[in-house]
Structure formats: C-alpha cells, structure tokens
C-alpha cells in the first residue's frame, strides 16, 4: 500500500553479473548495477533523465533497465541536447535529437533491459540527456543505484505531484540510472520483439542484507539457499553482507540449511502440500527480513520498502508468536518500544537503526492500535515462566500508546483523521482503518494492564474502548463499515479489521464484508484496498487486502469462503514460492516479493483454518 513515488518490483541483483560499459562509451556512461527502482516514468507527471557523454559520433540505440507493472500503453525514450546549466526541457522540447516510442503489452510486465533503437548524429564528448516517460495503465520505473558512481553525471527526476508543477524538476547528484549507449555484445538484450525486459524469479537469499535475481532458480528445501540453474548454490554466510556462489552441497551452505530447518522445526508449520510449502516459505522470508535488533523490512530490493513500519512489523510479531517463534516476536516489540515518541505515537516508518525516515510523511495513528494488539498476541503465546517479567519491561510502551489513544477520541468517540495503511499524505476524515485497530489496541491494553494488576489503567482503557466502540457503531456501522462515516469515500478492505483476531465481530458485520468484497474484487480474483476518490489503485490487486478477507471469514465462521480466498492468494506466488505485494490484471505476481505483511496474513489464516486461530482481545462490551 506504499504510496511513495514508485510502486515497482525492481529487486536487487547482487548475484547477477552486470557487464562493464562498452569500449566506445566513456566509463561513466555504463552503470555498475540496477539495484533500485529510482524514478517513476509514468506520463504526464513523471519523467526521468540521465546525463551522459559518449565518444561515439552516431547514436544507434540505448538500453535502459526498466520495470513495468503495465499491461498496456507506450514508453517514449528520447535523447536531447540541453543548453549548459539549463533544466532538462519538457516533453515537447525542440532540443530533441532522437526519439522512439514503443508499445507496451502484458507480456512485458516485469523488469529487465529495454533496448531502444535510435538514429542520430551526435558530437563526441558533448553532454546529452537521455529521457524516459510512459503512458500506461500501471506504473513503470527506471532503475539504477543510489550510491555515488565515480565520474558519473547527474540524473534528474520530474514529478509534478511531488515537487509541484512549476518546480517539478529535481536534480539528483547521487542517484545514477542504469543505461547503456550503443550497447553491444553482452550489454544487449535483443530487440523489443525479443522481450528486452522480461520476467524473472526473485527472492531473498538469506537475510535482509541482500536479495538475488534468480531466473530459473529454486530454494533448497527448508532454507533460503538458492539452487541456481547452472548447478551452483548461492547463499549469504553468517555475518556477511554479500551473497556468495558456491558448489552444490557446499559445507557452509549445508550448515545454514540445517540451522534453518532446526529453526522451522522449533515452531509450528501448518497445512499440507502447497499450503505447507507456502507456510514454510513465509516463515523463512519473515525471518530473513527481520534484523537482529527487531526491525523488520517490509520487503527488500526497493529503497522505498527497506524500512520498518510499526504496522507491518506488528503483524509479523504476532505471526511469529503464534507459530512458536517467541524470540523474534519479542525482538520486534522491543524495537517498536525504542522508536515510540515521547507522546506515545509512531512515525510512518523507521530506518533499521531506529531513526525516523525524513521523507515528509505524516505519522500514522493506527500504529497505536497495532502495537498493543501485537503485544497481546505475543503475551498469549509466550512461555509462561518468563512472560510476566518481559511484559513488565514493554508495558511502558503499551501504556503510552493507549493513553494517547484514550486522550484523543473526540466527543463522538472517534479518533482524529490520520494517514493509514494507504500511505497517503493525509486523511480527510476519521477512517475505519484507524478506528478498528485502535479499538483492538485499547482492548488489548486493558487486558495486559489487568494481567499486571494495573487496575486504574485497565479501567481507563476499557472506558475508552467502549467510547470508541460506540462511535464506530454510530458512525461507521450504518454505511456498512465503509472507509469514512461519509460514504463518498467508498469502501475499504479494512472493514475486515472489525473481525477476529482484531475485534469481536459486530452482529451487522457479515453483510458489510459481503458488500465490501464485491465492490473491491477485480476480474483477476483479487481485491483493491479501496474504491473511493482518495486514491486510484489501477488494475493490479493487492495481496494484503485480499488476505484480510481470508482471515476475517475464518474468524466469523465462513470457512468455505475463506478457503477460496486463501487458495487464490497461494496460487499467485512467484516462481520461487514468494508471496508478492500485487497481482497484475492478467494474474501475474507483481511488485515486491516477498512482502512480509502478506506472509504474516497467510500464516494467520492457516492457523485459523487449522482450528488454532490467534486470540481476539476481550471486548469491552
């Protein structure tokens, strides 16, 4: 649900061999890697530009590393000569010396090198600007690196929405877009008709320090060790920051496989066949995304996801706890305690060193519900001989969160408007995706306070939960638990947050879930997060929002419907068995994979299917 500048599935390729620049190109024209989706190029509000200088006198073609979630549209690549010191010109600039528009179709929706034929005389040693923009039904981005490349020139980002229409150009002196001028030999990927950018399987190698681009690869059973198509294995040795390629059955890799299997066996793996495989993969991927200090990367391989969201990490903590991995669950709670503000709130996301991410995002109030709820889930599953002492240790975090919530309900019992899992800049009204988690958090805090014999706290949180519950019943229930009390803001998949294991389902929730599911379901079988005017979600569906309904329907006794949703989610894993963030309109896995949030939701759903659902905090009613 990340509403950052990009929402693409460009994953790091530290194991991939990236060719050096051709002899006819100055060294700073070829890029060292294409590890991060840098700039959206979706027209009319997004364009990306990379400066370059070449020793050639004729421009035959260029290659760009492009990621696409689009099923249709066109991409235009052009080269322009811009006066020294000038900002890159708009799309209709007279300085264009070569341009080519290529058609996009659904067979080219993934990532790889896009080769574009051009034909123009150029001046050796002169600076030029390589432009890319697209008109498409889904996001397209241009990838590159965010670290300095010796001797390289600047890139430029045009984003009218982000920077304003009059100041939409932003010069990036660090970012370097991945491209080649007049590519040859191994730098080339073939013609457009030969699918220059193409589908690859991608997934984590071992932990949050690297991922692998792994076409034709598979995971060795019970591990994050990749068995590659050429017969070698790839894995990340303990303490290393880069993956290594080794012979199959390498002793170090075998040791890591044995350790991973022992970790899996120490907990609970549910299901049989594909469901068991998915559960094992979800657990391993969640573990791989969890840092030693308890920070959890939402996903990996995209700079906009390599942060710890309190919301996502709360779900991962709860899933770890429920599957018997107490250490990881509690580490995550401790990390969230270190990032909580003195007011009792959390920022939208954090760096792994606990510092806030300074990207202009507003803090998000739903964390004040999710974190206490996850603490409750941990406590219910934790070893009884140590849980009371450890609960005492993290209780100040729970108290500050619940105190803030209780103090900021309005006269109607509702919380203030706040950004939420949609990751938008603001929210026009109170929304169900904040109110429902806060209700769960207050009930959880009241129960935990009771366990610690903090009767004053428990009484205060119970009263606040009743006030909030009454407000939800009065203002959200009449319109079917839509996103806002004002129905013009449409449906929200977060209506499911009113169901177990978050809240005891109100009597009128079932028809609301039915109408929400119908409104948000797309032709590929998945769901959008919402359908109101705040945000246009396009044609791709989102696995978290879809998974919400599996969990809600298991929690409300509609097992057959829940089974159908869960089966759909599991059927749309990528070639390595990873659960993606999105599924394209054509049914292909898309965007980030694995997404830790979806991993956790699938595990919770499998627990519910097994008859051992996560407990719901006792209701104040």
C-alpha positions in Angstrom: 0.0 0.0 0.0 3.0 2.2 -0.2 2.1 5.5 -1.9 5.7 6.6 -2.5 7.0 7.9 -5.8 7.3 4.3 -7.0 5.4 1.1 -6.6 7.6 -1.2 -8.8 9.1 -4.6 -8.4 12.8 -3.9 -9.2 14.7 -6.2 -6.9 18.4 -6.0 -6.1 20.6 -8.2 -8.3 23.8 -8.6 -6.3 24.3 -12.1 -7.6 23.7 -11.1 -11.2 26.8 -10.4 -13.4 26.5 -6.9 -14.7 28.6 -6.2 -17.8 31.0 -3.3 -18.0 30.5 -0.4 -20.4 31.4 -0.9 -24.0 34.7 0.3 -25.3 33.0 3.0 -27.3 31.4 4.6 -24.2 33.1 6.7 -21.6 33.4 4.9 -18.3 30.8 6.9 -16.6 28.1 6.1 -19.2 27.7 2.4 -18.1 26.1 1.8 -14.7 27.6 -0.6 -12.1 24.2 -2.1 -11.2 20.5 -1.7 -11.4 19.6 -2.4 -7.9 16.8 0.1 -7.0 13.6 1.4 -8.7 14.5 5.1 -8.7 12.1 7.2 -10.7 8.6 6.7 -12.0 8.3 7.5 -15.7 4.5 7.4 -16.0 3.4 10.3 -18.0 2.3 13.1 -17.7 3.5 13.7 -14.2 6.7 11.6 -14.1 9.8 11.7 -16.3 13.4 10.6 -15.6 16.6 11.8 -17.2 20.2 10.7 -17.1 23.0 12.9 -18.4 25.7 11.1 -20.4 28.8 11.8 -22.6 29.9 9.4 -25.3 33.0 9.1 -27.5 30.7 8.0 -30.4 29.6 10.2 -33.3 26.4 8.3 -34.0 23.6 7.1 -31.8 22.3 3.7 -32.8 20.5 2.6 -29.7 20.3 2.9 -25.9 19.4 0.3 -23.2 17.6 1.2 -20.0 16.8 -1.0 -17.1 13.1 -0.7 -16.8 10.5 -2.2 -14.5 6.8 -2.4 -15.6 3.6 -3.5 -14.0 1.7 -2.3 -17.1 -0.4 -4.4 -19.3 -0.8 -1.8 -22.0 0.5 1.6 -23.1 3.6 3.1 -24.6 7.0 4.2 -23.5 8.9 7.0 -25.2 12.7 7.3 -25.0 14.5 10.3 -26.3 17.9 12.0 -26.4 18.2 15.8 -26.1 20.8 18.4 -26.2 20.1 20.9 -23.4 22.0 24.2 -23.1 24.7 24.2 -20.4 23.2 24.9 -16.9 19.6 24.6 -18.1 17.0 22.4 -16.5 16.0 19.4 -18.8 13.3 20.6 -21.1 9.6 19.5 -21.2 8.5 16.7 -23.4 7.8 18.9 -26.4 11.3 20.4 -26.3 12.8 21.5 -29.6 16.2 20.2 -28.4 15.2 16.6 -29.0 17.7 15.0 -31.5 16.4 11.4 -31.4 13.2 9.8 -30.1 11.4 6.4 -30.2 8.0 5.3 -28.9 7.5 1.6 -28.2 4.3 -0.2 -27.4 3.8 -2.0 -24.1 1.8 -5.2 -23.8 1.1 -7.6 -21.0 3.9 -10.0 -22.0 6.4 -7.4 -21.0 5.2 -6.7 -17.5 8.2 -7.2 -15.2 11.8 -5.9 -15.3 15.0 -6.1 -17.3 16.9 -4.3 -20.0 14.9 -2.4 -22.6 16.7 -1.8 -25.8 15.5 1.2 -27.9 16.7 1.7 -31.5 17.6 5.4 -32.3 19.3 7.1 -35.2 21.1 10.4 -34.8 24.4 12.1 -35.3 26.0 13.2 -32.0 29.1 15.1 -31.1 31.8 13.1 -29.2 32.5 14.5 -25.8 29.3 16.6 -25.6 26.8 16.2 -22.8 23.4 14.8 -23.7 20.3 13.9 -21.8 18.5 10.5 -22.0 14.8 10.9 -21.3 12.2 8.2 -20.5 8.5 8.7 -20.0 5.4 6.5 -20.4 1.7 6.4 -20.9 0.5 3.2 -19.3 -2.3 1.6 -17.3 0.1 0.8 -14.4 3.4 2.1 -13.0 6.7 2.0 -14.9 10.0 3.0 -13.4 13.7 3.3 -14.4 16.1 1.6 -12.1 19.7 2.3 -11.0 21.8 2.9 -7.9 21.6 5.3 -5.0 25.3 5.3 -4.2 27.9 7.5 -6.0 29.5 6.2 -9.2 32.9 7.5 -9.8 32.9 10.2 -12.5 29.2 9.8 -13.4 26.9 12.6 -14.3 23.6 13.6 -12.6 20.2 12.2 -13.1 17.0 14.2 -13.0 13.6 13.4 -11.7 10.4 15.2 -12.8 7.4 14.6 -10.5 4.8 17.3 -10.8 2.7 15.9 -8.0 5.6 15.7 -5.5 7.6 18.8 -6.4 4.8 21.0 -7.9 4.1 21.7 -11.5 6.3 24.8 -11.6 9.2 23.1 -9.8 8.8 19.5 -10.9 12.4 19.0 -11.9 14.8 17.7 -9.2 18.4 17.2 -9.9 19.8 14.1 -8.1 23.5 14.2 -7.7 23.7 10.8 -6.1 21.2 8.6 -8.0 22.5 7.0 -11.2 20.1 5.4 -13.7 21.1 2.1 -15.3 21.7 2.5 -19.0 24.0 1.9 -22.0 24.6 4.0 -25.0 25.2 2.0 -28.2 25.2 -1.3 -26.3 27.0 -4.3 -27.8 27.6 -7.9 -27.0 26.6 -8.9 -23.5 25.2 -5.5 -22.8 22.4 -6.1 -25.3 19.2 -8.0 -24.6 18.0 -8.2 -28.1 15.2 -6.3 -29.9 11.9 -5.2 -28.4 10.2 -8.1 -30.2 12.6 -10.4 -28.3 11.2 -9.1 -25.0 14.1 -7.0 -23.7 12.7 -6.7 -20.3 11.4 -10.0 -19.2 10.0 -12.0 -16.3 12.5 -13.3 -13.7 12.0 -15.1 -10.4 13.3 -13.1 -7.5 13.6 -13.8 -3.8 15.7 -13.5 -0.7 18.9 -15.3 -0.3 19.3 -15.4 3.5 18.6 -12.2 5.3 17.9 -8.5 5.0 21.3 -7.6 3.6 20.8 -8.9 0.1 18.5 -10.5 -2.4 19.1 -12.4 -5.6 17.8 -12.1 -9.1 17.3 -15.8 -9.7 15.9 -16.7 -13.0 15.4 -20.5 -13.2 16.4 -20.9 -9.6 14.7 -22.6 -6.7 15.2 -22.7 -2.9 16.9 -25.7 -1.4 14.3 -27.3 0.9 13.8 -25.7 4.3 16.2 -22.8 3.6 16.9 -19.5 1.9 19.8 -21.1 -0.1 19.2 -20.8 -3.8 20.0 -23.6 -6.2 20.7 -21.9 -9.5 20.0 -23.1 -13.0 23.7 -23.7 -13.6 24.0 -26.1 -10.7 25.7 -23.8 -8.2 24.2 -22.6 -5.0 24.0 -19.0 -3.6 23.7 -18.0 0.0 24.7 -15.4 2.5 27.2 -16.6 5.0 26.6 -15.7 8.6 27.8 -12.1 9.3 28.4 -11.4 5.6 26.9 -8.5 3.6 27.1 -10.1 0.1 25.9 -13.4 -1.1 28.5 -16.0 -2.4 28.2 -18.5 -5.2 29.4 -22.0 -4.2 29.3 -25.5 -5.5 26.2 -27.6 -4.7 26.4 -29.2 -1.2 29.0 -26.7 0.0 29.6 -27.4 3.7 28.9 -23.8 4.7 25.6 -23.8 2.8 24.7 -27.2 4.2 25.3 -25.9 7.8 23.0 -22.9 7.1 20.3 -25.2 5.7 20.5 -27.4 8.8 20.2 -24.3 11.0 17.1 -23.1 9.1 15.4 -26.4 9.3 16.1 -26.6 13.0 14.5 -23.2 13.4 11.4 -24.2 11.4 11.1 -27.4 13.5 11.3 -25.4 16.7 7.9 -23.8 15.9 4.7 -24.7 14.1 4.3 -25.2 10.3 0.7 -25.7 9.2 -1.1 -27.3 6.3 -0.1 -29.9 3.8 1.2 -29.8 0.2 1.2 -26.3 -1.3 -0.2 -24.8 1.9 2.6 -26.2 4.0 5.2 -25.1 1.4 3.7 -21.6 1.5 3.8 -21.5 5.3 7.4 -22.6 5.4 8.4 -20.1 2.8 6.5 -17.3 4.6 8.3 -18.1 7.9 11.7 -18.2 6.3 11.1 -14.9 4.4 9.8 -13.1 7.5 12.8 -14.3 9.4 15.1 -13.1 6.6 13.5 -9.7 6.7 13.9 -9.3 10.4 17.0 -7.6 11.6 19.0 -8.7 14.7 17.6 -5.7 16.6 13.9 -6.5 15.7 13.5 -4.0 12.9 11.5 -5.7 10.0 12.0 -4.7 6.4 8.6 -4.5 4.8 10.2 -6.0 1.7 13.7 -6.0 0.1 15.2 -4.8 -3.2 13.5 -1.4 -3.4 14.7 1.5 -1.4 11.2 2.6 -0.6 10.4 -0.7 1.2 13.7 -1.3 3.1 12.3 0.3 6.3 10.5 -0.9 9.4 6.8 0.1 9.5 5.3 -0.3 13.0 2.1 -1.6 11.4 3.7 -4.3 9.3 6.1 -5.3 12.0 3.2 -5.7 14.5 1.7 -8.3 12.2 5.0 -10.1 11.7 5.5 -10.2 15.5 2.0 -11.7 16.0 2.6 -14.3 13.4 6.0 -15.3 14.9 4.4 -15.6 18.3 1.5 -17.7 17.1 3.9 -20.1 15.3 6.1 -20.6 18.2 9.0 -18.2 17.5 9.0 -16.2 20.7 12.4 -14.7 20.4 11.7 -13.0 17.1 8.3 -11.8 18.2 9.6 -10.2 21.3 12.6 -8.6 19.5 10.2 -6.8 17.2 8.2 -5.5 20.2 11.4 -4.2 21.8 12.3 -2.4 18.5 8.9 -0.7 18.4 9.4 0.4 22.0 12.7 2.1 21.1 11.1 4.0 18.2 8.0 5.3 20.1 7.8 9.0 20.6 7.6 10.6 24.0 3.9 11.4 23.1 3.2 7.7 22.7 2.9 7.7 18.9 5.0 6.3 16.0 6.2 7.7 12.7 5.1 6.0 9.5 8.4 4.1 9.2 11.9 3.9 10.6 15.4 3.1 9.5 16.9 -0.1 11.0 19.0 2.0 13.4 15.7 3.3 15.0 16.0 6.7 13.4 12.9 8.1 11.7 12.8 8.3 7.9 12.7 12.0 7.0 10.6 11.9 3.8 7.8 14.3 4.7 5.4 11.5 5.6 3.0 12.3 8.4 3.0 10.0 11.4 0.2 7.3 11.4 -2.1 6.8 14.3 -3.1 3.2 13.5 0.2 2.0 15.0 -1.2 3.0 18.4 -3.6 0.1 17.9 -1.5 -2.4 16.1 1.5 -2.4 18.5 -0.6 -3.1 21.7 -2.5 -5.7 19.8 0.7 -7.4 18.8 1.9 -7.3 22.4 -1.3 -9.0 23.4 -0.7 -11.7 20.8 2.9 -12.2 22.0 1.8 -12.5 25.6 -0.9 -15.1 24.8 1.7 -17.3 23.1 4.8 -16.6 25.2 6.3 -19.1 27.7 4.5 -18.6 31.0 7.6 -18.7 33.1 9.1 -15.5 31.6 6.3 -13.6 30.0 5.2 -11.6 33.1 8.7 -10.1 33.6 9.0 -9.3 29.9 5.5 -7.8 29.7 6.5 -5.5 32.6 9.5 -4.5 30.5 7.5 -3.4 27.5 4.4 -2.2 29.4 5.5 1.5 29.4 5.2 1.4 25.5 1.7 -0.1 25.7 0.6 2.4 28.3 1.9 5.4 26.4 0.2 4.2 23.2 -3.2 3.5 24.9 -3.0 6.7 26.9 -2.6 8.7 23.7 -5.5 6.9 22.0 -7.8 7.4 25.0 -7.0 11.1 25.3 -7.6 11.9 21.6 -11.1 10.5 21.0 -13.5 13.2 20.1 -17.0 13.9 21.5 -18.3 11.3 19.1 -15.9 8.7 20.3 -13.9 8.8 17.1 -10.1 9.3 16.6 -8.8 12.2 14.6 -8.2 11.8 10.8 -4.8 10.2 10.2 -2.9 8.6 7.4 -3.1 4.8 7.5 -2.0 1.8 5.5 -2.9 3.5 2.3 0.2 5.6 2.8 -1.4 8.8 1.6 -0.2 12.2 2.7 -3.4 12.9 4.7 -6.8 11.7 5.5 -9.9 13.9 5.2 -11.9 12.2 8.0 -11.6 9.5 10.6 -11.3 6.2 8.8 -12.2 2.6 9.7 -8.6 1.5 9.1 -7.5 3.6 12.1 -10.6 3.3 14.3 -10.7 -0.5 14.2 -7.0 -1.1 15.1 -7.3 1.5 17.9 -10.3 -0.4 19.3 -8.3 -3.6 19.2 -5.3 -1.9 20.8 -7.4 -0.4 23.6 -9.0 -3.8 24.4 -5.5 -5.4 24.3 -4.0 -2.8 26.5 -6.9 -3.2 29.0 -6.3 -6.9 29.2 -2.5 -6.6 29.6 -3.0 -3.9 32.3 -5.3 -6.4 34.1 -2.6 -9.1 33.9 -0.1 -6.7 35.6 -2.8 -5.7 38.1 -2.7 -2.1 36.8 -6.4 -1.6 37.6 -6.6 2.1 37.1 -5.1 1.7 33.6 -7.4 -1.2 32.8 -10.4 0.8 33.8 -9.4 3.8 31.7 -8.7 1.8 28.6 -11.9 -0.2 28.9 -13.9 3.0 29.1 -12.1 4.4 26.1 -12.7 1.2 24.2 -16.4 1.4 25.0 -16.5 5.1 23.8 -14.7 4.2 20.6 -16.9 1.1 20.0 -20.0 3.2 20.4 -18.6 5.8 18.0 -17.9 3.1 15.4 -21.4 1.6 15.8 -23.0 5.1 15.4 -20.9 6.5 12.5 -19.5 3.5 10.6 -22.0 0.7 11.0 -24.9 2.4 9.2 -23.0 2.6 5.9 -21.5 -0.9 6.1 -18.2 0.0 7.8 -17.0 1.9 4.7 -13.8 3.9 4.8 -15.3 7.0 6.4 -18.6 8.0 8.0 -19.1 9.9 4.8 -20.0 7.2 2.2 -18.5 9.3 -0.6 -15.1 8.0 0.4 -16.1 4.5 -0.6 -15.3 1.0 0.6 -12.1 0.0 2.4 -10.8 -3.5 2.8 -10.0 -2.5 6.4 -13.7 -3.3 7.2 -12.2 -6.7 8.0 -10.3 -5.2 10.9 -13.7 -5.3 12.8 -13.5 -9.1 12.7 -11.3 -11.6 14.7 -8.5 -11.8 15.5 -8.6 -8.0 15.9 -12.1 -7.3 17.3 -15.2 -9.4 18.2 -17.3 -9.1 15.1 -20.4 -6.9 15.5 -23.7 -8.6 14.6 -24.1 -6.5 11.4 -20.6 -7.1 10.1 -21.3 -10.0 7.7 -23.3 -8.1 5.1 -20.8 -5.3 5.3 -18.0 -7.7 4.5 -20.0 -9.1 1.6 -20.7 -5.7 0.1 -17.1 -4.6 0.6 -15.7 -7.8 -1.0 -18.0 -7.4 -4.0 -17.1 -3.7 -4.5 -13.3 -4.2 -4.3 -13.0 -7.5 -6.2 -11.4 -7.3 -9.7 -11.6 -9.6 -12.7 -8.4 -11.4 -11.7 -10.0 -12.5 -8.5 -8.0 -10.3 -6.1 -9.1 -7.1 -4.3 -8.2 -3.4 -4.3 -7.6 -1.7 -0.9 -10.5 0.7 -1.7 -12.7 2.3 -4.3 -13.2 5.9 -3.2 -11.9 9.2 -4.6 -8.8 9.5 -2.4 -6.6 7.2 -4.5 -6.7 5.4 -7.8 -5.4 1.9 -7.4 -5.3 0.9 -11.1 -5.9 -2.6 -12.2 -3.4 -4.6 -10.1 -4.9 -6.2 -7.0 -3.2 -6.3 -3.6 -2.5 -9.5 -1.7 -2.7 -7.9 1.8 -6.2 -6.6 1.1 -7.3 -9.9 -0.4 -5.8 -11.8 2.5 -7.7 -9.7 5.0 -10.9 -11.4 3.8 -9.5 -14.9 4.3 -8.6 -14.0 7.9 -12.0 -12.3 8.5 -14.1 -15.1 7.1 -12.2 -17.7 9.1 -12.7 -15.6 12.1 -16.5 -15.3 11.5 -17.1 -19.0 10.6 -17.3 -18.7 6.8 -14.7 -21.4 6.2 -15.6 -22.1 2.6 -15.3 -18.5 1.5 -12.1 -18.1 3.5 -10.6 -21.2 1.8 -11.4 -19.8 -1.6 -9.6 -16.5 -0.8 -6.6 -18.2 0.7 -6.3 -20.6 -2.3 -6.3 -17.6 -4.6 -3.5 -15.9 -2.7 -1.4 -19.0 -2.6 -2.0 -19.6 -6.3 -0.3 -16.3 -7.1 3.1 -16.8 -5.6 6.0 -16.2 -7.8 8.3 -18.9 -9.3 10.3 -19.2 -6.0 7.1 -19.5 -4.0 7.3 -16.0 -2.6 4.1 -14.0 -1.9 4.0 -10.8 -3.9 2.5 -7.5 -2.9 0.4 -7.2 -6.0 -1.1 -9.3 -8.8 -1.5 -7.8 -12.3 -4.8 -7.7 -14.1 -3.5 -10.7 -16.1 -2.9 -12.7 -13.0 0.9 -12.5 -12.7 2.7 -11.8 -9.5 3.9 -8.2 -9.4 5.6 -5.6 -7.3 7.6 -6.6 -4.2 8.1 -10.3 -3.4 8.2 -11.4 -0.7 6.0 -8.9 1.2 6.3 -9.6 4.9 2.8 -8.3 5.6 1.2 -10.8 3.2 3.5 -13.6 4.6 2.1 -12.9 8.1 -1.5 -12.8 7.0 -1.2 -16.1 5.2 0.3 -17.7 8.3 -2.5 -16.3 10.5 -5.1 -17.6 8.0 -3.5 -21.1 8.0 -3.7 -21.1 11.8 -7.4 -20.2 11.7 -8.0 -22.9 9.1 -6.2 -25.4 11.4 -8.6 -24.5 14.2 -5.9 -22.6 16.2 -6.7 -19.0 15.4 -5.0 -16.1 17.0 -7.0 -14.9 20.1 -9.1 -11.8 19.9 -8.6 -9.2 22.7 -11.6 -9.4 25.1 -14.2 -6.9 24.2 -15.2 -4.0 26.5 -18.9 -4.6 25.6 
